[in-house]
Amino acid sequence: MTYYVSITHEFYGHGASRIVDILGADTFDGAEVFATRAEAEARIEEFDQTVYRTMYNETGRPALRVKTPSQLTPRQSAQRIV
């Protein structure tokens, strides 16, 4: 099975206050794919140890979660196509 890391950004203000994306690969090959849940969780731990600079009006660090392909939304599924 393959796993992805979902990133949820929360923003202050009116309108859409949440953006959910898939963690991108370090290259231009689309989404980062993990062979095991443990690899995806290790990537989240690595991300959480780095300095994160919030985007404009972002409320704080984004929430990262491990997801299987069946748990991805249609928008997220489209992002993983290269």
C-alpha distance (Angstrom), angle and dihedral (degrees) to the residues before:
residue distance angle dihedral
M1 . . .
T2 3.78 . .
Y3 3.79 127.0 .
Y4 3.80 134.7 -157.9
V5 3.80 133.5 -165.4
S6 3.80 114.8 -123.6
I7 3.82 117.4 -152.3
T8 3.81 119.5 -155.5
H9 3.82 116.3 -164.8
E10 3.82 118.8 -166.7
F11 3.81 121.7 -156.3
Y12 3.80 137.3 -168.2
G13 3.77 119.1 -125.4
H14 3.77 140.5 47.3
G15 3.77 128.8 -40.7
A16 3.79 121.8 18.3
S17 3.78 106.6 15.1
R18 3.79 97.3 175.1
I19 3.80 133.5 56.3
V20 3.81 120.8 -174.7
D21 3.80 118.7 -163.9
I22 3.78 138.9 162.5
L23 3.80 120.0 -107.2
G24 3.80 106.1 -101.1
A25 3.76 126.3 -132.0
D26 3.79 119.7 -109.5
T27 3.80 88.6 -110.5
F28 3.79 132.7 47.3
D29 3.81 91.7 -90.4
G30 3.80 95.9 108.2
A31 3.79 126.1 -114.6
E32 3.77 122.5 10.4
V33 3.82 108.9 -109.2
F34 3.81 123.9 -156.7
A35 3.80 126.0 -158.7
T36 3.82 94.2 -150.6
R37 3.78 137.6 28.2
A38 3.82 88.8 -122.1
E39 3.83 91.2 58.9
A40 3.81 90.9 50.8
E41 3.80 91.9 48.0
A42 3.82 90.3 48.9
R43 3.83 89.1 53.4
I44 3.82 89.6 52.2
E45 3.81 90.7 51.7
E46 3.81 89.5 49.3
F47 3.81 91.1 50.1
D48 3.82 92.1 48.3
Q49 3.81 90.5 55.7
T50 3.80 93.8 57.2
V51 3.80 128.8 84.9
Y52 3.80 109.7 -95.6
R53 3.79 121.8 -158.9
T54 3.77 112.0 -155.9
M55 3.78 121.5 -129.0
Y56 3.79 121.0 -121.0
N57 3.85 109.3 -59.2
E58 3.80 92.5 -2.4
T59 3.81 111.3 149.7
G60 3.82 96.7 -141.5
R61 3.79 143.1 -60.7
P62 3.80 113.8 -12.1
A63 3.79 120.6 -110.0
L64 3.80 113.9 -113.0
R65 3.82 122.8 -156.2
V66 3.79 134.6 175.8
K67 3.83 113.6 -118.6
T68 3.79 136.4 -178.2
P69 3.82 120.6 -136.8
S70 3.82 90.8 -99.5
Q71 3.83 90.3 56.6
L72 3.81 94.6 55.3
T73 3.78 119.4 104.6
P74 3.84 118.1 -124.1
R75 3.84 89.2 -101.9
Q76 3.80 91.8 51.8
S77 3.80 92.2 46.0
A78 3.81 89.5 54.4
Q79 3.83 90.3 53.0
R80 3.79 92.7 60.2
I81 3.81 93.6 57.9
V82 3.80 111.3 98.2
